[in-house]
Amino acid sequence: MSAQSVAESVVTSIIDYIKANIATALSEVRVDRDDARVSTEVPVNYFIYEKAAGYKTPAVFVIADSIDFRLDRGPNSINAELRVIISCLLEDKIAESLTYKSYRYSDALHKTLDRLHLVDDTAKRKSIVKVQKIDYSLVQQTKSSQESVFRKEVMLTCLVEHYEGEN
């Protein structure tokens, strides 16, 4: 246990959980909406840095924004609160479809992450994820391979309570 590994362990755990569960959440959103006009394919690319290039959308970014080491719980223990940004970058050829797609991805990510309890195999690390807010970017038009594509970002701001220590 070390304070230096808190961000790495939390971000890695969140990415692993999203990868394992996002397909089910997206499927539930598709069934709930009953509208096949808007696609919700499972993300393939996951990044921990903001300036990734050469990715295929939808792409998920999980960025540790800050760590607040709160009151100590004693020796060999960590009690921290992290602010983690989960961003999903989306593209579509139709701006209106893209907007609906952004709502669906935000719903699926919220369903996957809010009130999530992540516990490691030894039960000495525990993280509780709470989605604090969701932001939507404006639709931007870009050129991709000679055709016009619209791009939009969905960003979830999460507070993660993280505890490490002896049981």
FITORVO-338640 format. One record per atom (N, C-alpha, C): residue in three letters; x, y, z. Coordinates in steps of 0.2 Angstrom, whole numbers, padded with zeros to 4 digits, always signed. Layout:
% residues N
ALAXYZ...
***
This chain:
% residues 167
MET+0004-0006+0000MET+0000+0000+0000MET+0004+0006+0000SER+0003+0010-0005SER+0007+0017-0005SER+0002+0022-0008ALA+0003+0028-0005ALA-0001+0034-0008ALA+0000+0035-0015GLN+0006+0033-0017GLN+0008+0035-0024GLN+0004+0030-0029SER+0002+0024-0027SER-0002+0020-0032SER-0009+0021-0032VAL-0012+0025-0028VAL-0019+0026-0027VAL-0022+0028-0034ALA-0020+0033-0037ALA-0023+0034-0044ALA-0022+0029-0049GLU-0017+0026-0049GLU-0016+0020-0054GLU-0020+0014-0052SER-0021+0012-0046SER-0025+0007-0045SER-0033+0008-0046VAL-0035+0014-0044VAL-0042+0016-0045VAL-0044+0017-0053VAL-0039+0020-0056VAL-0041+0021-0064VAL-0041+0014-0067THR-0036+0010-0065THR-0036+0003-0068THR-0042-0001-0067SER-0044-0001-0060SER-0050-0004-0058SER-0056-0002-0062ILE-0057+0005-0063ILE-0063+0008-0066ILE-0063+0005-0074ILE-0057+0006-0077ILE-0057+0004-0084ILE-0058-0004-0085ASP-0056-0008-0080ASP-0057-0015-0081ASP-0065-0016-0080TYR-0068-0013-0075TYR-0075-0014-0074TYR-0079-0011-0080ILE-0077-0006-0082ILE-0081-0003-0088ILE-0080-0008-0094LYS-0074-0011-0095LYS-0073-0016-0101LYS-0078-0022-0100ALA-0078-0024-0094ALA-0082-0030-0092ALA-0089-0029-0092ASN-0092-0023-0091ASN-0099-0022-0090ASN-0103-0017-0095ILE-0099-0014-0099ILE-0102-0009-0103ILE-0106-0012-0109ALA-0105-0018-0111ALA-0109-0021-0116ALA-0116-0022-0114THR-0116-0025-0108THR-0123-0026-0105THR-0127-0020-0104ALA-0123-0015-0101ALA-0127-0008-0100ALA-0129-0005-0106LEU-0125-0005-0112LEU-0127-0003-0118LEU-0133-0007-0121SER-0133-0013-0120SER-0138-0018-0123SER-0145-0016-0119GLU-0145-0015-0112GLU-0151-0013-0109GLU-0153-0006-0111VAL-0149-0002-0112VAL-0151+0005-0115VAL-0155+0004-0122ARG-0152+0000-0126ARG-0155-0001-0133ARG-0162-0004-0132VAL-0163-0009-0128VAL-0169-0012-0126VAL-0174-0007-0124ASP-0172-0003-0119ASP-0176+0002-0116ASP-0178+0007-0121ARG-0174+0009-0125ARG-0176+0014-0130ARG-0180+0012-0136ASP-0179+0005-0138ASP-0182+0002-0143ASP-0182+0006-0150ASP-0176+0009-0151ASP-0175+0013-0157ASP-0168+0011-0160ALA-0168+0007-0166ALA-0162+0004-0169ALA-0159+0010-0173ARG-0162+0015-0174ARG-0159+0020-0178ARG-0152+0023-0176VAL-0151+0023-0169VAL-0145+0026-0166VAL-0141+0020-0163SER-0135+0020-0166SER-0131+0014-0164SER-0127+0015-0157THR-0126+0010-0154THR-0122+0010-0147THR-0117+0004-0147GLU-0112+0005-0151GLU-0107-0001-0151GLU-0103+0000-0145VAL-0100-0006-0143VAL-0096-0006-0137VAL-0089-0003-0139PRO-0087+0001-0134PRO-0080+0004-0135PRO-0074-0001-0136VAL-0070+0000-0140VAL-0064-0004-0141VAL-0058-0001-0137ASN-0057+0006-0138ASN-0051+0009-0136ASN-0053+0013-0129TYR-0048+0012-0124TYR-0048+0015-0117TYR-0041+0018-0116PHE-0042+0024-0114PHE-0035+0028-0113PHE-0035+0031-0106ILE-0029+0033-0103ILE-0028+0036-0097ILE-0025+0043-0098TYR-0025+0045-0104TYR-0022+0052-0105TYR-0026+0055-0110GLU-0026+0062-0110GLU-0031+0066-0114GLU-0029+0067-0121LYS-0023+0066-0123LYS-0021+0068-0130LYS-0020+0062-0134ALA-0024+0057-0133ALA-0023+0051-0137ALA-0025+0052-0145ALA-0022+0049-0149ALA-0023+0050-0156ALA-0023+0043-0160GLY-0027+0043-0165GLY-0027+0036-0169GLY-0032+0031-0166TYR-0037+0034-0163TYR-0042+0029-0160TYR-0048+0028-0164LYS-0052+0023-0162LYS-0058+0022-0165LYS-0064+0024-0160THR-0069+0028-0163THR-0074+0029-0158THR-0079+0024-0158PRO-0083+0023-0153PRO-0083+0027-0147PRO-0076+0025-0143ALA-0073+0030-0140ALA-0067+0029-0136ALA-0068+0032-0129VAL-0066+0028-0124VAL-0067+0030-0117VAL-0060+0032-0114PHE-0060+0038-0111PHE-0055+0040-0107PHE-0056+0040-0100VAL-0052+0038-0096VAL-0053+0038-0088VAL-0046+0042-0085ILE-0048+0048-0083ILE-0042+0052-0081ILE-0043+0054-0073ALA-0038+0052-0069ALA-0038+0054-0062ALA-0036+0062-0062ASP-0041+0066-0060ASP-0040+0073-0060ASP-0037+0076-0054SER-0039+0073-0048SER-0036+0075-0041SER-0037+0070-0036ILE-0032+0070-0031ILE-0033+0066-0025ILE-0033+0070-0019ASP-0037+0069-0014ASP-0037+0073-0008ASP-0036+0068-0003PHE-0031+0068+0001PHE-0029+0063+0006PHE-0032+0066+0012ARG-0038+0063+0014ARG-0042+0065+0020ARG-0038+0063+0027LEU-0042+0063+0032LEU-0039+0061+0038LEU-0036+0054+0038ASP-0031+0053+0041ASP-0028+0047+0042ASP-0032+0042+0046ARG-0032+0036+0044ARG-0035+0031+0048ARG-0031+0027+0053GLY-0024+0029+0053GLY-0019+0026+0057GLY-0013+0024+0052PRO-0009+0020+0055PRO-0003+0018+0051PRO-0005+0013+0046ASN-0001+0013+0041ASN-0002+0008+0035ASN-0010+0009+0032SER-0013+0015+0033SER-0019+0015+0030SER-0020+0022+0025ILE-0024+0021+0021ILE-0025+0027+0016ILE-0033+0028+0016ASN-0035+0035+0017ASN-0042+0037+0016ASN-0041+0043+0011ALA-0043+0042+0005ALA-0043+0047+0000ALA-0049+0048-0004GLU-0050+0054-0007GLU-0056+0055-0011GLU-0053+0057-0018LEU-0054+0054-0023LEU-0052+0056-0030LEU-0057+0058-0034ARG-0055+0063-0038ARG-0060+0065-0043ARG-0057+0062-0050VAL-0062+0058-0053VAL-0060+0055-0059VAL-0065+0057-0064ILE-0062+0058-0070ILE-0066+0060-0076ILE-0066+0054-0081ILE-0073+0052-0082ILE-0074+0047-0087ILE-0077+0050-0093SER-0073+0050-0099SER-0075+0054-0105SER-0076+0049-0110CYS-0082+0049-0114CYS-0083+0045-0120CYS-0084+0049-0126LEU-0079+0048-0131LEU-0079+0052-0137LEU-0083+0048-0142LEU-0088+0052-0145LEU-0092+0048-0150LEU-0092+0052-0157GLU-0094+0048-0162GLU-0094+0051-0169GLU-0100+0048-0172ASP-0103+0052-0177ASP-0109+0050-0181ASP-0109+0054-0187LYS-0112+0052-0192LYS-0113+0056-0199LYS-0119+0060-0198ILE-0123+0059-0193ILE-0129+0063-0193ILE-0129+0066-0186ALA-0129+0073-0185ALA-0129+0077-0179ALA-0134+0075-0174GLU-0140+0074-0176GLU-0146+0073-0172GLU-0145+0066-0169SER-0143+0061-0173SER-0142+0054-0170SER-0136+0054-0165LEU-0131+0058-0167LEU-0126+0059-0162LEU-0128+0061-0155THR-0132+0066-0155THR-0135+0069-0149THR-0138+0063-0145TYR-0143+0059-0148TYR-0146+0054-0145TYR-0141+0049-0143LYS-0136+0047-0147LYS-0131+0042-0145LYS-0127+0045-0139SER-0126+0051-0138SER-0123+0054-0132SER-0127+0053-0126TYR-0133+0053-0126TYR-0138+0052-0121TYR-0138+0045-0119ARG-0137+0040-0123ARG-0137+0033-0122ARG-0131+0031-0119TYR-0125+0033-0121TYR-0119+0032-0118TYR-0118+0034-0111SER-0121+0040-0110SER-0120+0043-0103SER-0125+0039-0099ASP-0131+0037-0101ASP-0135+0032-0097ASP-0132+0026-0095ALA-0128+0023-0100ALA-0125+0016-0099ALA-0119+0017-0095LEU-0115+0022-0095LEU-0109+0023-0091LEU-0112+0025-0084HIS-0117+0029-0083HIS-0120+0031-0077HIS-0122+0024-0073LYS-0126+0020-0077LYS-0129+0014-0074LYS-0123+0009-0072THR-0117+0009-0076THR-0112+0005-0074THR-0108+0007-0068LEU-0107+0014-0067LEU-0103+0017-0062LEU-0106+0019-0056ASP-0112+0022-0056ASP-0114+0025-0050ASP-0115+0021-0045ARG-0113+0022-0039ARG-0113+0018-0033ARG-0110+0012-0033LEU-0105+0011-0037LEU-0101+0005-0039LEU-0096+0004-0033HIS-0095-0002-0030HIS-0091-0004-0025HIS-0085-0008-0028LEU-0079-0006-0028LEU-0074-0010-0031LEU-0069-0012-0025VAL-0069-0019-0024VAL-0065-0022-0019VAL-0059-0026-0022ASP-0053-0026-0020ASP-0048-0030-0023ASP-0049-0037-0020ASP-0045-0042-0022ASP-0045-0049-0020ASP-0043-0050-0013THR-0039-0046-0010THR-0037-0046-0003THR-0042-0043+0002ALA-0047-0039-0001ALA-0051-0035+0003ALA-0048-0029+0007LYS-0042-0027+0005LYS-0038-0022+0008LYS-0039-0016+0005ARG-0041-0016-0002ARG-0042-0009-0005ARG-0050-0009-0007LYS-0053-0004-0006LYS-0060-0003-0008LYS-0061+0004-0011SER-0064+0004-0016SER-0066+0011-0019SER-0074+0011-0020ILE-0077+0017-0019ILE-0084+0018-0020ILE-0084+0024-0025VAL-0087+0022-0031VAL-0088+0027-0036VAL-0095+0030-0036LYS-0095+0037-0036LYS-0101+0041-0036LYS-0101+0046-0042VAL-0106+0045-0046VAL-0106+0050-0052VAL-0109+0056-0049GLN-0105+0062-0050GLN-0107+0068-0047GLN-0111+0072-0052LYS-0108+0072-0059LYS-0112+0076-0064LYS-0110+0073-0071ILE-0114+0075-0076ILE-0113+0073-0083ILE-0113+0079-0087ASP-0108+0080-0091ASP-0107+0086-0096ASP-0107+0083-0103TYR-0111+0087-0107TYR-0111+0085-0114TYR-0107+0091-0118SER-0103+0090-0122SER-0100+0095-0127SER-0105+0097-0132LEU-0103+0102-0135LEU-0107+0104-0141LEU-0105+0099-0147VAL-0109+0099-0152VAL-0108+0095-0158VAL-0103+0098-0162GLN-0097+0095-0164GLN-0092+0098-0168GLN-0092+0094-0175GLN-0091+0098-0180GLN-0090+0095-0187GLN-0083+0094-0189THR-0081+0088-0191THR-0074+0087-0193THR-0074+0083-0199LYS-0068+0083-0202LYS-0067+0079-0209LYS-0063+0073-0207SER-0066+0067-0209SER-0063+0061-0208SER-0063+0057-0215SER-0057+0056-0218SER-0057+0052-0224SER-0061+0055-0229GLN-0061+0062-0230GLN-0064+0065-0235GLN-0072+0066-0234GLU-0075+0063-0229GLU-0082+0064-0228GLU-0083+0068-0221SER-0088+0071-0221SER-0090+0075-0215SER-0093+0070-0209VAL-0090+0071-0203VAL-0092+0067-0197VAL-0093+0072-0192PHE-0098+0071-0187PHE-0099+0075-0182PHE-0096+0071-0176ARG-0094+0075-0171ARG-0091+0073-0165ARG-0094+0076-0159LYS-0094+0072-0153LYS-0097+0075-0147LYS-0094+0071-0141GLU-0093+0074-0136GLU-0090+0071-0130GLU-0095+0071-0124VAL-0096+0065-0120VAL-0100+0064-0114VAL-0094+0064-0109MET-0095+0068-0103MET-0090+0067-0098MET-0094+0067-0091LEU-0092+0061-0088LEU-0095+0060-0081LEU-0089+0062-0076THR-0091+0066-0071THR-0086+0068-0066THR-0088+0063-0060CYS-0084+0060-0058CYS-0085+0055-0052CYS-0081+0056-0046LEU-0084+0056-0040LEU-0080+0056-0034LEU-0079+0049-0032VAL-0073+0047-0030VAL-0071+0040-0028VAL-0068+0040-0021GLU-0072+0037-0017GLU-0069+0036-0010GLU-0065+0030-0010HIS-0059+0031-0008HIS-0054+0025-0008HIS-0051+0024-0002TYR-0051+0018+0000TYR-0049+0016+0007TYR-0044+0010+0006GLU-0038+0010+0010GLU-0033+0005+0010GLU-0031+0004+0017GLY-0030-0002+0019GLY-0028-0003+0026GLY-0029-0010+0028GLU-0027-0012+0034GLU-0027-0018+0037GLU-0035-0019+0039ASN-0037-0025+0038ASN-0044-0027+0040ASN-0045-0028+0048
***
